[in-house]
Amino acid sequence: MCGIVGYIGFRDAYPIIINGLRRLEYRGYDSAGVAIVDGGTPYIYKVKGKVSDLVDFIGDKPTSGTIGIGHTRWATHGAPNDINAHPQVSMHGKFVVVHNGIIENYSILKKKLTARGYTFHSETDTEVLADLIEYIYEFGHVSAEDAVRFALAKVRGAYGLAVYCTDESDKLIAARSSSPLVIGIGQKEYFIASDASPFVDFTDQVVYLDNENIAVISREGIVIKTIKNVVVNAETKKIDFDSDEVEKGGFEHFMLKEIFEQPRSVMDTFRGRISEHHNQLTLGGIMPVMPHLMNARRIIIVGCGTSWHAGLLGEYLFEEYARIPVEVEYASEFRYRNPIINSQDVVIAISQSGETADTLAAIQLAKKCGACVIGVCNVVGSSISRATDAGVYTHAGPEIGVASTKAFTAQVAVLAMMALFIGRSKYNISAEQYSELIQELYSVPSMIEEVLKKADKVKRVAELYYKASNFLYLGRGCYYPVALEGALKLKEISYIHAEGYPAAEMKHGPIALVDEKMPVIFIACKDKSYEKIVSNIQVVKARRGVVIAIVNEGDTTVAAMADYVLEVPKCNTAVGALVAVVPLQLLSYYIAVLRGCNVDQPRNLAKSVTVE
């Protein structure tokens, strides 16, 4: 959940660390800190608040040095304050540590260290780890590398670490288990970060550390070993984005930029997969496991938050076109339910970051039970992409806003292509129908562009209802997951209570909430349940509810009943959900702005949930 940055080289480290923390601030923004090394002595500055608060605090204080580490925090152990901020320093000052993750057995380790004379100033598990490393270093008479390695052998939990030892002042040590860590490789300079965005201006060559890997980094090179001291020949990879993709590009917020990027991000997800004549699909990432998909007894989709909503849409798509039974599970519950899984099952794990801890745990369980596991994620080289048997990348590009938008539509685009491809391979879809469905799918980016041209109308609706205390989102069929996603977006960034329901379920409880103050948003696009949702709208209007409806262009039936309508292009299939979600993203954005909320960094949230 936290973001860490490290640098060793020939440049001034401070601006690199600070700019890197700004780019990682979506991972946590409770507090921030840096340690900059000058002549072996680290200058350590840390404060409660955002990276901008850290910069203000440092002011003209000394920051020269060509080695540094930094941290932006999402608090787990200990309240957000100056003392609990990272870097954390060991009791005798030998080790400086920044940490992303949770040390689950920290309290046991803390008791043992206390018995050996160690005292603690913070409430963090990270300070315990720093002291444990120092204790082993001083009393074991070992190198800093070995001290880190031996300490981590005693640790249970997740970690991405950058460690500096004052006695070995020409190196940094990095380590990971479950929490992501990538090393950027330049010319006699190296970068450490939770993802590649902090150093994309300097190098496109990276090494992704595997679980229980430790890297010792100096200006002369990098050595990677396992926690058992076995040398690893890590593969260097090239990252596929540039610095423009992690800047706002003239938009007020990253979220708005990412909403408006969706025509491009969906098209990029199609690129190379939909044929020139838009009548064939090529999905090379799943070809190695096609026999499993063709013979699957069922598909289990696992994900968290927005990815779970994408999975719900996947259920409609796979069952409609591939004719395979589908179950959609919260990854956070899946592993604890003792699920029945066997070798005839296919598990599809969905994650924007490819690092979601609960989803990774679900993958491990599924593989242990013999299932074929397929990943759908956005980050090349991520943990999920390496842990699965096969997969399809979304190519949405970096998503910085905490509230996911373009990742959702790209995920659904991938699931739609998979469902159609399998359906045609099993001859559940005729060649003619297959071609028509692909062409409709290919038209989605242009339809999203049409919706974005009407953003001002969405903004006007937001201006009318941004002071509401509650919203209800209702949809049927494939538009039910869209209702859930719309409600989640509003909750995440505006802090308004919102609920999504299947429209017919309104009568089984939620209708009690409906009055003249309650905006009810219907996703009322035309499909086989259109007449039913028209009836649901009439029920709400009979109880004086305010109806805001997402409708297809030219719809006069719902327009005559609703208080406000937001039009989207007509789409004949379930992929219409990709279009219908966009005005809901815009509505949540404009409401949050009008309420004065921090859109890109909503309270209590972080982008990449790498701890359970």
N, C-alpha and C positions, 0 to 999 in steps of 0.2 A: 504493500500500500504506500510506503514511503518511497522517496526518490533519492538515490545516491549518485554522486559524481566524484571522479578522481582524475588527477592529471599528474604526469611526470614527464618532463621534457626540457625544452630550451626557452619556451615562452613564459611570459608572466602568467602564473596560474590563476590569480584571483579573478580576472574578467572571464576566463574560461569557465571556472567553477560557478560564478554567479549567473552567467548566461545559461549554463547547463541546468542550474536549479530552476530558473524561470521556465525552461522548457519542460521540466519534470514536475512543475508545481501542481499539475492536474492529479498527481499521485498522492498529494497530501499537502496541507497548507496551514497546519496548526502552529508550527514553529519551524525555524530554519537556522542553519549554522554552517560555519566553515572553519577549517584549520589550514593555514597557509604556512609553509615551512621556509624559513630563511636561515641558512647556515646550521641546520639541524634543530633549530628551535621553532616549534610551531606557535604561530599566533592563532588563538582560538577565540572566535566570536560567535555567539548564538543568542537568539531572542525568541520569545513567543511572538507569533504573527507570521506574516508572509515574507517572501524574499525581499520585497521592497522595504519592509520594516528592518530587515537585517542590513540592507545597504545603507539606510538612514542611520542605523546604530553605529555602523563601522565608520562612516564619514571619512575623516582624514587619518584615521588610525593606520598603523603600519600594515601593509598587505603585500610587500614584495616577496618574491620567492617563486621557484619554478616547480615546486611540488605542492599539491593541495588535495584536500578532500572536502566534500560538502554534503549537506543533507537537508531535505525538506520533509516534514513529518506529518503523518496521520497517526494520532496518538492511540496506542494500545495499552501499554503499561505506564501509568502515571498521567496526570493531567497535563494539558498543554501549558507549559510555562518555561521560563528561561533555564531552570535547573534540569528539567527533563529533556530539553532540546539536545540534539546531537550536534557536534561530536561529543561522545562520552570519553572521559579520560580515566585511566587506571589510577589507583590510589597513589602510587609512587611516580606517576607521570611518565612512565616508560611507553605506554601504548595509547594511541588515539584511534577511536573506532567510530565508523558510521555504519548503520545497520538497517536493513529492511527485512522485516519478518517478526517472528515470535519465538523466543526460547521457552519452550513449554516447561522445562524442569528448572527454571531459573531460581525458584524459591529454595529448592534442595541445594543447589550449588551455592546460593547466597548464605545459607546456614553454615555450610562447610567452610566457606571463606571467612565468615564472621568468627568462627571458632579458631581460625588461624590468624586473627588479628586485623582483618580487613574491615574497614568502615565504609559506609555508603552515603552518598549525598543526594542521589536521585531516587526515584521510584521505578526506574527503568530496568528491564531485563538486559539491556545493552551494557550498562555499567557493570553488571555482574559478569558478563562475558569479557569485557576489557580487563577486569581484575583477575579472572580465571586465567586468561592468557598471560598476564604479567606474573602471576604466582608460579605458573609452570616454567616461565622463562627464567625467573630469578632463582627458584629453588631446584629446578631441573638442570640448570646450566646448559641450556640448549639454544639454538638459533631462534630468531623471531619466527621464521617459517615453521620450524618444528613446534614451537609453542602454540602457534595458531592451529596447526594440524592436530596436536594432542588435545588441545582444548575442545576443538570441534568434535572429536571422537567421544567426548563426554556429554555433548549437547543433544537434546531432543527438540525438534521443531524445525522452523523454516528460517533461512538466513540468506541474505545477500550482503556481503561485507566488503568494506575497504578499510585496511588497517595500516597505520604508520607506527613504526618503532623509532624512538629518538636515538637509540644506540646504533641503528642501522639506517642512517639518514638518507641513503641514496636509493631507496626502493619503496615500493608499496606492495602490499599483499592483498589480494582479492580472493573471495571464496563464495560459493553459493550452494544452497540446497533448497529446492522448491521455489525460492524467490529469484526472479530473473536477474541476470548480470551479463553484460556484454563488454568486450574490450575492443576499443578502436586502436588500430595499428597505423602509426605514421612513420616518418623518417626520424628515428631517434627520439620519438615522443609517443606516449601511450595514454589512452583515455579509458576510464572505467565509468560505467553508467548503468542505470536500470533499464534503459533502452538506448537506441542509437541517436536519438534526437539531439542530445547535448553536444555531440562532436561531429555532426554531419557536415559542418562547414570546413572541417579540417581533413577528414579522411572518409573514404567509403569502404575501407577494408576492416572487417571485424572478425572476432572470434567469440562464439557463444559458449560460455562455460556450461558444462553439464553438471548434474547433481553431484555433490561431494567432490567437486574439483576445487583446487587451490592454485592460484596463479601468483608467481613472484615476478614483479615487474620492475625493471631498471631502465635507464636510458639506452642500455646496450641490448636489451632484448627481454623476452618473456619466457618463463618456464612454467608449464602447467603439469600438475600432478594430481593424483587422486588423494583422498584423505588417508589412504594406506601407503602413500609415498611411491606410487607407480607412475612413471612419466607418461603423459598423454600427448599424442601427436594430433593436436586439434586442427581442424580444417579452417582455413581462412575463407570467409565469404564476402561477397560484395552486397552492400545494402542498396535498395532500389528506390530511394526517394531522396529529395534534396531539401535544402534549408527553406525554400519558398513554401513547402508544404507544412512546415511547423510555425509559420508566421501568419498573422491575421489577414494579410493581403488587402487592407483597406476596410475590412468589416469591423464593426464595433466589438463583436465578440467572436470567439472561435466557433461557438455553437451556430451562430447565424451563417458564418462562412461554410461550415460543414453541411448545413441544410441546403445551401445554394450549390454546393459541390455535387449533390446527388446525381444530377444527370450525367456528370462525368464519371463519378465513382461507380455507378451501375454499369455504364458503358465500358469502363475499364475492366469490370468483372466479366462482361461478355466477351471482351476482346480476345481473339484467338480461340474462342470456344464456340461461337456462333459463326457458321460458314458465311462466305461472301454473299450468297443468295438467300441467306436467312432461312434455310430449310433443313439444316443439319447441325448437330451438336457434337463437339469433341471435348471429352473430359478425361484427359490423360491421367489426372491424379487418382482416379478411381478405377482405372483399367486393371491394375494388379489384383483388385478384390472383386471384380465383376462377378465371378462365379459365386461368391458369398452373397452378393446382392440379388442375383438372379434366383437363388435358392433360399433366400432368407425366410425363416418362419415368421419373424416380425422384425421391425426396426424400433429401437429405443433411442429417443433423442434426449440428450441431457444438456442443460445450460442453466445460466443464472440471469435473473433480471431481464433485460431486453433480449438477450440471446434465447432465453426460455420462450419469450413471446414469438421470436422468429421460429423456434421449434414447433410451436402450436400451429403456425401457418404451414410449416413443413408437413405436419400431420395431415392437413387437408390435401396438400399437393400430392404426397406419396400415396395416400389412400385413393384419391381420385384417379390418378394417372398410372401409378405403378401397381396399384391393387395389392399392396402389402400392408398388413396391420401395423399400426404405429402407436407407441406409447410415448408420452412426453413427460419427463421427470425433472424436477428441480435437482440439480447436481448436489446441492447441500443436503438433501434428504435421501438421495438414492443410495449412498454408501451405508447409511445407518438402518436401512429397512430390510436388510438381508434379502435382496431381490433374487428372484429366480432367473438365472441367465445361463444359456448354454451355447454350444458351438454353432447352432443354427441361427443365433441372433446376430444382428448387426447393430452396433451402438454408434450413433453419430453425436460427437461432442462439439458444441458450438461455443466459441469464445472470441470476442474482439481481440483481446491482447494475446491470447494463446498461453496465458500464465495463470488463469483463474484457479485458485487452490482447490476449491470444491470440485471443479470440473476435472482437474488432473487426478484427484482422488477417485472420482467415478471411473475414469479411464483405467486406472490401475486395477480396480475391482473387476471391471468388465474383462480385461485381458486375463486376469487370474482365473476367471470362469470360462475362458476359452472363446469368448465372442470376438468377432472381427470388429475393429474399432476404426472409425473414419473421423478425421478432424475437419472442421470448417472454422478457419481463423484468418486473421488479417495480418499477422506479423510473421514474416519469413524467419525461420530459425528459432521460433518460440518453442517453449517446452511441449505444448500440445502437438505441434507439427512434428516433433521428434519422437513423441511417445506413441503416436498412432500408427496403425498399419498402412494407412493411405489417407489422402485428404485433398481438399480443394481450397486454395487461397481465395480470399474475396477481392483483393486489390482495391480496397477502399482508400488506401493511403492513410497516413497518420491521422488519428482522431484525438484531438486535444480536449475539447469540451467534455466535461464529466458526463453529461447527459448524452447518451449515444443516439445518433441520428443516421448518418450515412453508413455506419457499420450495420445497422438493422436492415436497411434496404438492400445492401450488398449481400448480407447473409441469406435473406429471403430469395434474392436472385439466384444464388448458388443452389439453394434447396430446390427451387423451381426447375433449374436445368437438370439437376440430378433426377428429380421425379420424372420429368419428360424423357430423359435418356433411358432410364430403366424401363419406363412404361413402353417405349417403342421397342426396346430390346426384347421385352417379353411379349410383344405383339398385342398389347392391350390398347395400343393407339395405332390407328391406320396411318399410312404414309401421308395421306392428305391432311388428316387432323394434326399430325405431328408438325408438318410444315406450317399450318395455320397458327398453331400454338406458339411455335418459335417466333414467327413474325410478330405476333402480338406481344410476346415477351420483349422482343427487340425494340418495340415501339415505346416501351416504358420510359426510357430517358427523355424522349421528346414530350411525353405526357406530363412528366414531372416538371419540365420546363414551362409548360402551359400553366400549371398550378402556381409555380413561383412568380409568374407574371402578375398574378392576382394577390400577391402578398399584402398589398395595402388594404384590401377588403378584409382580410383576416385581422389585420391590425385594428381596423375600425370596430370589429366585434370585440376584440380584446379590450379596447377602451371603454366599452359598455359594461364589461363584467369582471374587470380585474380586481374589484373589491369583494367579490363573492367569497363566501367561506367554504362552500362545498360545490363540487361538480359531480355529475353522474354521466358516465360514458356507456353507451349501449350499442351493440352490434349483433348481427346474427351470422352464422356460418363462418366464412373466412374473415369476416369483418369483426367478429368477436375478439380475436387477438389484437386487432387494430385498436379496438376500444380499450383493451388492457394497456397497450403501449401508450395511447394518448393520455390515459389517466396517470400512468407512471411518470411521463414527462412533466406533467403539470405538478405532481407532488415533488419531484426531484428539485425543480429549479424555482418554483414560486411559493412552496410551502403551503399550498392550498390543499385541503383534504379532497381527494378525488377517488372514485371507485369505478372500475370497469366491470360490466356484467354482460352475459348474453341477454339480449333484449327481452326474451320471453320470461327470463328469471326475475325480471323487475317485479312481477306480480307476486313473487314469493318472498317479499320482504322489503326490498329497497324502495318500493313505491310509497312506503310510509314516510319517506323523507321528502317527497315531492311537494313543493309549494311554489308560490309566486317568486320566491327568492332563489330557487334552486335552478341553475342552468343545467339542462339535460342535453348532452350531445349525442345525437344519433348518427351512426354511419349508415346511411340509407341509400347506398348505391344499388342499382338494379341487378338483382340476381334471382335465383329461384325462390328466395324467401322475401322478396320485395313487398308483396301484399301483406305479409305478416307484420313486417316492421312498420308499414303504414298504419296498421291497426294499433301497434304499440305506441306510435306517436299520438294517435287520437286519445288513447288512454291517459297519457301525460297531459295533453292539452285540456282534457276534461277536468283535471285537477289543478289547473291554472299554472302548470309548470312552464318554464321558459325553454323553448326548443331551438337548439342550434343544430342544423342538419348538414351533413356532408352528402351531397347528391350529385348525380351525373348531370352534365350540361343539358339544358333543355327540359329538365324535370319540372313539370307543373303541378303534379299531384301533391308532393311533399311541400313544395314552395307555397302552396295555398294554405297549408296548415302551420308550418314552422314560423317562428319569429324571425329567424335569419337562416339563410342558406349559403353554403360555400360550395361552389361547383368544381367538379373534377371531370376530366374526359371519361367517356364511356369505355369500359373494358369488359369483355365478355366472360372472362375467366377469373380464377382466384388470384391471378397476379394483379388484379385491380387493387388489391390491398396495398401493393407497393406505392400506388398513386394516392390512395385515400389517406394514408398516414401522414402525408406531407403537410396538409393544412393544420393537422393536430400538432405537429412539431412547431409550426410557426405560431399557432395560438398560444402554446405554452411559453414560447420564447417571448412574445410581445407582452403577455401578462406578467411574466417575471420582471421584465425591464420596467414596466409601468409601476410595479410594486417596489422597485428599487433593490431587487435581489442581485446577488452576485451570480450571474448566469453561468459562467464557466467554472466557478468554484463554489457550488452550493454547500451549505453548512453540513458538517458531519459526513460528507461523502468523499470518496476518492475514486479515481478512474479504474485502476487495475487492482482487483481484490485478490492479493496474493497470500492472504492469511485466512484461516477458517474462523 
